Protein backbone atom coordinates (compact mmCIF):
# COMPACT_ATOMS: atom_id res chain seq x y z
CA UNK A 1 0.00 0.00 0.00
CA UNK A 2 0.93 3.65 -0.44
CA UNK A 3 0.69 5.14 3.07
CA UNK A 4 0.94 8.75 4.23
CA UNK A 5 2.12 9.23 7.82
CA UNK A 6 1.89 12.51 9.72
CA UNK A 7 3.92 12.88 12.89
CA UNK A 8 6.39 10.50 11.26
CA UNK A 9 9.38 11.79 13.23
CA UNK A 10 7.70 11.30 16.62
CA UNK A 11 8.06 8.34 18.94
CA UNK A 12 5.24 6.27 17.41
CA UNK A 13 5.64 7.63 13.90
CA UNK A 14 9.31 6.67 13.63
CA UNK A 15 8.59 3.08 14.67
CA UNK A 16 5.56 2.92 12.38
CA UNK A 17 7.45 4.11 9.29
CA UNK A 18 10.11 1.47 9.93
CA UNK A 19 7.48 -1.27 10.31
CA UNK A 20 5.62 -0.20 7.18
CA UNK A 21 8.76 -0.22 5.07
CA UNK A 22 9.83 -3.59 6.45
CA UNK A 23 6.36 -4.83 5.46
CA UNK A 24 6.91 -3.75 1.86
CA UNK A 25 4.69 -0.67 1.94
CA UNK A 26 5.54 2.65 0.30
CA UNK A 27 5.61 5.51 2.81
CA UNK A 28 5.14 9.23 2.25
CA UNK A 29 5.90 11.45 5.23
CA UNK A 30 3.87 14.61 5.75
CA UNK A 31 6.49 17.22 6.69
CA UNK A 32 6.52 20.91 7.52
CA UNK A 33 8.15 23.13 4.92
CA UNK A 34 9.26 22.01 1.47
CA UNK A 35 9.14 18.26 0.98
CA UNK A 36 11.06 16.19 -1.54
CA UNK A 37 8.96 13.71 -3.53
CA UNK A 38 7.26 11.46 -2.62
CA UNK A 39 6.79 13.21 0.75
CA UNK A 40 3.95 15.66 1.37
CA UNK A 41 4.39 19.33 2.36
CA UNK A 42 1.96 20.73 4.89
CA UNK A 43 1.69 23.61 7.35
CA UNK A 44 -1.11 23.55 9.91
CA UNK A 45 -0.55 27.17 10.95
CA UNK A 46 -1.04 28.31 7.37
CA UNK A 47 -3.75 25.66 6.79
CA UNK A 48 -1.86 24.46 3.70
CA UNK A 49 -1.29 20.96 2.37
CA UNK A 50 0.02 19.81 -1.02
CA UNK A 51 -3.04 17.92 -2.26
CA UNK A 52 -1.27 16.75 -5.42
CA UNK A 53 1.20 14.79 -3.29
CA UNK A 54 -1.71 12.83 -1.80
CA UNK A 55 -2.74 11.40 -5.17
CA UNK A 56 -2.77 7.61 -5.24
CA UNK A 57 -2.62 7.17 -1.48
CA UNK A 58 -4.26 4.01 -0.12
CA UNK A 59 -4.10 4.76 3.61
CA UNK A 60 -3.31 7.63 5.96
CA UNK A 61 -2.05 7.38 9.54
CA UNK A 62 -2.40 10.73 11.27
CA UNK A 63 -0.28 11.07 14.40
CA UNK A 64 0.79 14.74 14.35
CA UNK A 65 0.10 17.13 17.20
CA UNK A 66 1.75 19.50 19.66
CA UNK A 67 3.20 17.66 22.65
CA UNK A 68 0.67 17.83 25.48
CA UNK A 69 3.29 17.60 28.22
CA UNK A 70 5.97 19.58 26.39
CA UNK A 71 5.60 22.55 28.74
CA UNK A 72 3.33 23.98 31.44
CA UNK A 73 -0.30 24.40 30.50
CA UNK A 74 -0.42 28.11 29.87
CA UNK A 75 -3.43 29.35 27.89
CA UNK A 76 -1.16 29.75 24.85
CA UNK A 77 0.17 26.20 25.07
CA UNK A 78 -3.30 24.75 25.54
CA UNK A 79 -4.47 26.57 22.42
CA UNK A 80 -1.49 25.22 20.44
CA UNK A 81 -2.38 21.70 21.60
CA UNK A 82 -6.02 22.14 20.59
CA UNK A 83 -5.32 23.78 17.22
CA UNK A 84 -2.58 21.35 16.21
CA UNK A 85 -5.01 18.47 16.60
CA UNK A 86 -8.39 19.86 15.60
CA UNK A 87 -7.20 22.18 12.81
CA UNK A 88 -4.52 19.79 11.56
CA UNK A 89 -6.97 16.89 11.36
CA UNK A 90 -9.59 19.01 9.61
CA UNK A 91 -7.00 20.25 7.07
CA UNK A 92 -5.96 16.68 6.27
CA UNK A 93 -9.51 15.29 6.19
CA UNK A 94 -10.71 18.02 3.83
CA UNK A 95 -7.75 17.42 1.51
CA UNK A 96 -8.48 13.68 1.41
CA UNK A 97 -12.16 14.32 0.75
CA UNK A 98 -11.22 16.54 -2.19
CA UNK A 99 -9.24 13.81 -3.98
CA UNK A 100 -10.70 12.11 -7.05
CA UNK A 101 -9.91 8.80 -5.33
CA UNK A 102 -9.71 9.21 -1.55
CA UNK A 103 -7.78 6.60 0.43
CA UNK A 104 -9.66 3.61 1.76
CA UNK A 105 -8.74 4.24 5.40
CA UNK A 106 -7.58 6.97 7.76
CA UNK A 107 -6.26 5.91 11.16
CA UNK A 108 -6.39 9.11 13.15
CA UNK A 109 -4.79 9.63 16.53
CA UNK A 110 -6.78 10.28 19.68
CA UNK A 111 -6.13 9.37 23.32
CA UNK A 112 -7.64 7.81 26.41
CA UNK A 113 -7.79 11.39 27.67
CA UNK A 114 -11.16 11.36 25.88
CA UNK A 115 -12.70 9.69 28.94
CA UNK A 116 -11.49 12.15 31.59
CA UNK A 117 -11.04 11.24 35.26
CA UNK A 118 -13.42 8.31 35.93
CA UNK A 119 -12.27 6.62 39.13
CA UNK A 120 -12.80 2.83 39.10
CA UNK A 121 -15.31 2.85 36.22
CA UNK A 122 -14.50 0.36 33.47
CA UNK A 123 -14.27 2.27 30.19
CA UNK A 124 -14.92 0.89 26.70
CA UNK A 125 -15.40 2.56 23.35
CA UNK A 126 -19.07 2.98 24.24
CA UNK A 127 -18.31 5.11 27.31
CA UNK A 128 -19.08 8.85 27.13
CA UNK A 129 -16.46 11.56 27.10
CA UNK A 130 -15.20 13.38 30.17
CA UNK A 131 -15.45 17.11 30.76
CA UNK A 132 -11.88 18.37 31.26
CA UNK A 133 -9.46 20.07 28.87
CA UNK A 134 -8.03 16.90 27.30
CA UNK A 135 -11.48 15.39 26.90
CA UNK A 136 -12.55 18.45 24.94
CA UNK A 137 -9.43 18.32 22.79
CA UNK A 138 -10.08 14.66 21.97
CA UNK A 139 -13.71 15.34 21.05
CA UNK A 140 -12.67 18.10 18.63
CA UNK A 141 -9.82 15.94 17.32
CA UNK A 142 -12.14 13.08 16.46
CA UNK A 143 -14.92 15.28 15.08
CA UNK A 144 -12.47 16.95 12.70
CA UNK A 145 -12.25 13.77 10.59
CA UNK A 146 -15.87 14.27 9.43
CA UNK A 147 -15.02 15.50 5.88
CA UNK A 148 -13.07 12.30 5.18
CA UNK A 149 -15.83 10.09 6.61
CA UNK A 150 -18.44 11.89 4.50
CA UNK A 151 -16.29 11.21 1.42
CA UNK A 152 -16.40 7.47 2.15
CA UNK A 153 -13.08 7.03 3.93
CA UNK A 154 -13.14 4.43 6.71
CA UNK A 155 -11.93 6.39 9.74
CA UNK A 156 -10.56 4.85 12.94
CA UNK A 157 -10.10 7.07 16.01
CA UNK A 158 -7.19 5.50 17.86
CA UNK A 159 -7.65 6.22 21.58
CA UNK A 160 -4.14 5.41 22.70
CA UNK A 161 -3.01 4.84 26.27
CA UNK A 162 0.43 5.72 27.65
CA UNK A 163 2.96 4.11 25.30
CA UNK A 164 5.66 2.23 27.19
CA UNK A 165 9.14 2.34 25.68
CA UNK A 166 12.58 3.32 26.88
CA UNK A 167 13.01 5.23 23.61
CA UNK A 168 10.95 8.18 24.82
CA UNK A 169 7.69 9.40 26.29
CA UNK A 170 6.76 9.13 29.95
CA UNK A 171 8.79 5.99 30.70
CA UNK A 172 12.06 7.48 29.49
CA UNK A 173 11.57 10.39 31.91
CA UNK A 174 10.74 8.04 34.79
CA UNK A 175 13.61 5.59 34.35
CA UNK A 176 16.49 7.66 35.78
CA UNK A 177 14.60 8.17 39.05
CA UNK A 178 13.50 4.55 39.31
CA UNK A 179 16.98 3.24 38.49
CA UNK A 180 18.34 5.46 41.27
CA UNK A 181 15.83 3.96 43.71
CA UNK A 182 13.90 7.23 43.92
CA UNK A 183 10.75 6.16 42.11
CA UNK A 184 7.39 6.04 43.82
CA UNK A 185 3.64 6.24 43.37
CA UNK A 186 1.99 9.48 42.30
CA UNK A 187 -0.49 10.89 44.81
CA UNK A 188 -2.49 8.16 46.55
CA UNK A 189 -1.66 5.67 43.76
CA UNK A 190 -5.20 4.34 43.37
CA UNK A 191 -5.77 6.01 40.00
CA UNK A 192 -6.03 3.61 37.06
CA UNK A 193 -3.32 3.68 34.40
CA UNK A 194 -4.01 2.45 30.87
CA UNK A 195 -0.88 1.63 28.92
CA UNK A 196 0.34 -0.15 25.79
CA UNK A 197 3.75 -1.35 24.61
CA UNK A 198 5.25 0.38 21.58
CA UNK A 199 5.27 -2.91 19.66
CA UNK A 200 1.57 -3.42 20.33
CA UNK A 201 0.78 0.19 19.42
CA UNK A 202 2.37 -0.38 16.00
CA UNK A 203 0.58 -3.72 15.71
CA UNK A 204 -2.76 -2.06 16.49
CA UNK A 205 -2.24 0.61 13.82
CA UNK A 206 -1.39 -2.01 11.19
CA UNK A 207 -4.39 -4.11 12.26
CA UNK A 208 -6.72 -1.11 11.97
CA UNK A 209 -5.38 -0.35 8.50
CA UNK A 210 -6.10 -3.88 7.31
CA UNK A 211 -9.42 -4.64 8.96
CA UNK A 212 -12.47 -3.21 7.22
CA UNK A 213 -14.55 -4.23 10.25
CA UNK A 214 -12.97 -1.52 12.42
CA UNK A 215 -14.14 2.08 12.29
CA UNK A 216 -14.86 4.83 14.77
CA UNK A 217 -13.25 4.74 18.23
CA UNK A 218 -10.79 1.95 19.02
CA UNK A 219 -9.05 1.79 22.40
CA UNK A 220 -5.34 1.15 21.86
CA UNK A 221 -4.61 -0.06 25.37
CA UNK A 222 -3.36 -3.34 26.81
CA UNK A 223 -6.07 -5.55 28.38
CA UNK A 224 -4.36 -5.25 31.79
CA UNK A 225 -4.80 -1.70 33.10
CA UNK A 226 -3.32 -1.29 36.58
CA UNK A 227 -3.47 1.39 39.21
CA UNK A 228 -0.51 3.71 39.66
CA UNK A 229 0.70 1.97 42.80
CA UNK A 230 0.77 -1.41 41.00
CA UNK A 231 2.51 0.11 37.97
CA UNK A 232 5.09 1.70 40.27
CA UNK A 233 5.83 -1.66 41.90
CA UNK A 234 6.06 -3.36 38.49
CA UNK A 235 8.54 -0.78 37.23
CA UNK A 236 10.57 -1.17 40.43
CA UNK A 237 10.68 -4.94 39.85
CA UNK A 238 11.73 -4.40 36.25
CA UNK A 239 14.74 -2.27 37.23
CA UNK A 240 15.41 -4.18 40.49
CA UNK A 241 15.03 -1.15 42.74
CA UNK A 242 12.76 -0.25 45.67
CA UNK A 243 9.89 2.18 45.12
CA UNK A 244 9.38 3.90 48.45
CA UNK A 245 9.45 7.63 47.60
CA UNK A 246 5.88 8.77 46.87
CA UNK A 247 5.26 12.02 45.00
CA UNK A 248 2.53 14.03 46.78
CA UNK A 249 -0.20 15.69 44.75
CA UNK A 250 0.86 19.10 46.09
CA UNK A 251 4.41 18.61 44.77
CA UNK A 252 3.06 17.75 41.31
CA UNK A 253 0.82 20.82 41.37
CA UNK A 254 3.75 23.07 42.26
CA UNK A 255 5.99 21.54 39.60
CA UNK A 256 3.49 21.23 36.77
CA UNK A 257 0.58 23.51 37.60
CA UNK A 258 -2.74 22.41 39.12
CA UNK A 259 -4.53 21.52 35.87
CA UNK A 260 -1.69 19.51 34.33
CA UNK A 261 -1.09 17.72 37.65
CA UNK A 262 -4.80 16.81 37.82
CA UNK A 263 -4.55 15.34 34.32
CA UNK A 264 -1.48 13.30 35.29
CA UNK A 265 -3.39 11.91 38.29
CA UNK A 266 -6.58 11.17 36.33
CA UNK A 267 -7.95 7.64 36.67
CA UNK A 268 -8.74 5.85 33.40
CA UNK A 269 -9.49 2.13 33.46
CA UNK A 270 -9.74 1.55 29.72
CA UNK A 271 -10.29 -1.81 28.02
CA UNK A 272 -9.64 -2.63 24.32
CA UNK A 273 -13.04 -4.23 23.69
CA UNK A 274 -13.20 -3.63 19.94
CA UNK A 275 -9.68 -4.88 19.27
CA UNK A 276 -10.22 -8.07 21.23
CA UNK A 277 -13.61 -8.67 19.57
CA UNK A 278 -11.87 -8.23 16.20
CA UNK A 279 -9.28 -10.90 17.01
CA UNK A 280 -6.25 -8.73 17.79
CA UNK A 281 -3.66 -10.55 19.92
CA UNK A 282 -1.47 -8.47 22.20
CA UNK A 283 2.22 -9.37 22.34
CA UNK A 284 2.47 -7.74 25.77
CA UNK A 285 -0.81 -8.21 27.62
CA UNK A 286 0.41 -7.80 31.21
CA UNK A 287 2.22 -4.85 32.72
CA UNK A 288 5.24 -6.99 33.64
CA UNK A 289 5.57 -8.21 30.05
CA UNK A 290 5.05 -4.69 28.73
CA UNK A 291 7.73 -3.16 30.94
CA UNK A 292 10.20 -5.96 30.21
CA UNK A 293 9.72 -5.30 26.50
CA UNK A 294 9.97 -1.54 27.03
CA UNK A 295 13.33 -1.86 28.75
CA UNK A 296 14.66 -3.92 25.85
CA UNK A 297 13.29 -1.33 23.44
CA UNK A 298 16.38 0.82 22.88
N, C-alpha and C positions, 0 to 999 in steps of 0.2 A: 504494500500500500504506500501511497504518497501521503505523508503525515506532516502537518504543521504543528510545531510546539512553541507556545509562548512561555516565558519564564524558563527558557531552556538552559540558562546558566545558573539557575538556583540549585538548591540541594536535591530536590526531587527531579527537576528538569534535566540536570546533568546525567543522573542515573538512568532516566527514561530514554534520553537520546542514545545513550550507549546500548541499552537493551533493544531498542528499535532497530538500530543498525546491525547489531549482532543477529537479529531475527530476519535480516534481509530486506527491511523496509527502507524506503527513501525518506529522509528527514529534511524539512525546511524549517529553519529557526526564524521566529519573528523577533527582529532586533531593532533597537532604537537607532536612529540615524540612517545612514546610507548602507544598504545591504548588498552584498555580492550575490549574484544568482547561484543557487536557486533560493536563497533566503529571502525573507519578506521584511521590508521596511515598515515600521509603524511608529507612531508618536501619540500616546494617549493625551498628553497635554494639548497638542494641536488638533486632536481628533482626526488624525490622518492615518491611513493604511493603504499600502500599494495593492489594490484589488487585483491587478493583472497577475501579480506573483502568486495569487491564490488559485489561479486557474488549474484545473486538473487534480485538485486535492481530494483525497478520499476520506480523510479523518483529520480532526483538529483536537489537540489536547491543550487546554487553556489553563496555565498555572501562574500567570503573571500577577503581581500585585505588590504594593508597598509593604515592607515588613512590619507586621503589627507590633512586635516587641523591639523594633529597631531603636526607639527612643521613648522618652516619657510622653504620656498621652496629653500633649497640649492640644488646644482646639485646632491649630494648624496641622498637626500630625494626624489627628483623627480625620480631618477632612481629606488629607492626602490618601489615607488608608481607604476611605469610602470611595473617593473618586477613582482611584487606581483600579478598584474592583468593579464598581458599577459602571463607570463610564468606559473603562477598557473593554469590559465584556460586551456592552452595548455596541461599541464601535466594531468589534470583531463580528458579532452576530449579524449586524446590519450588512457588513461587507459580504459575509457568507450568503445571506439571503439574496443579495443582489447578483450573485453569480448565475450564469446560464445553467450550470450543473453544480449545485451546492454539494458539499461532502455528505456522505451518508450519516456520519456521527460526529458529535462534538462532546467531548468529555471535559466538563468545565469545573474548575476548582470551587469548592466551598469548604466548610469546616464544621466540626461539632459545636463550635461556638453558636451555631444556629439555635441550639436548644436552651442556651442560657444556664443559669444556676438552678438545678432541679433536685438537689438533695439525693435521696435514695431511689428516686423514681427510675424505673427501667425505661430507656428511650429507644424507640425504633423509628424507622423512616415515617411512620404514621403520626408520630408525636408532634404537637404544635411547637411553634417557635417561642423563644423566650422574649424578654422585653428590655434587654440591656443594649449597650452600644454594639457589641459584636453580633448579637442576634439581628439587629437592624441592618448591619452591613451585609450579613449573609442573605437576608431576605432580598435586599436590593441586588446583590450579586447574582442570585439565582434568577430573579425576575428579568434581569437584563438580557438573558438568552432568548427572550420571547421572539424576536424577529427571526432567528434561525429555526426555532420550533415551528413557527407559522409557515416557513418556507419548506417544511417537510424534513428537516434535519432531526435525527434522533439525538436528543440531548440528555446527558447524564450529569446530575449535580453531585459531585464527589465530596461528601461531607467527611473530611479527613480528620482523624484524631492526631495526637502528638506523635510525630514520626521519630522512631528511635534509631539513631545511628551515631557512631562516634565521629562521623565526618562533619557534623554540624548540628544546627538546631539546638533545642533545649538540652539534650543529653551532653553535647560537647561542652556546654557551659557548666554543667553540673559536675562532670568527671573530675576536674582538678580538686574540688572540695572533697568529694567522696574518696578519692584516692589518698588524700591527706588525712582521712579519718574525721573530717569536719562536716560530713553530710548529715542531714536530719530531715524529719518531716516538716512540712509547711503548715503553719497554724495548728489546728487540732488534729489534722491528718485524716479525718474521716471523709473528706471530699473524694468523690469518685474520679478516676483518672482513666480516660479512654485513649489507647495508644495503638500503634501499628509499627511493625518493623519496616525498614526501607525496602527490603526485598518484597515483602507482601504488598506494600503500597504500589510498587511498580507492577507486580502481578495483577493487582486489582485494576489498574488503569488498562493494561493489555486485555484483561478479561472483559471489561466494559466496552472496549473498542470492538471486540469480536462478537459479543452476544447481543443479538437483536432484541432479546427478551428484556433487556435492562434499559430503563429510561426513567427520567425524573430523579428524585433523591436516592442516593446509595450511600450507606454508612461505610466508610473505609476505616474500620476499626477492628482490632483483634477481638475474638469472641470471649476474651478473658479480661474485662475491665477490672481494675483493682482500686482500692482506696489509696490515698497518698502515703499513709503509714506503711501499707503492704508493699507499695512500689519502692519506698525508701529502703525497707529491709531487703528487698530483692536486689536492688542496686548495690547495697552494702555487701551482700553475699557474692555478687558477681565480681566485685573488686577486692573481696577479702578484707574488708575494713568495718569497724563498728559504725553505727549510725545513731549517735546519742546527742547530737547538737541540734535541737529543734530551732526553727526560724519562726519567731512570733509574728502574728498578723501585723502588729504595730510596726515592727522593723521593716516588713515588706512595704507597708504604706508609706513609711518615711523614705525608703529607698526608691520606690517606683511611682509613688502617688497613689491616692486612695482608690481611684477607679481601676487602674491597671492591676493593683494588688488584688482587688475584689475579683477581677477576671481570672487571675492566676489561681485563686483559691476556689473558683467555681466548681461545683460538683456535677459531673456529666457521666452517667452510667449508660453508655451507648452500646447497642448490640447491632451486628451486621446482618440483620434478618434477610434482606434481599439478596445479598451475596451468598449466604448459606443456602437459601431456597433455590438459587440458580446453580448450585453445585460447585461454588468456588471452594478450594481447599487451601487453608492457611499453612504456610511453611512454619510459621512461628505463632502458635495458638496460645501459648502461656507466657506470662511475663518473664519467667526465668529463661525460656527458650529465646524470647525476643531480645532480652538484654545480652545473653550470651552471643547471639548473632550480631548485635549492635557493636559489641566490643571487638569483634573480629572484623568489623566493617570499616577498614581504614585504607 
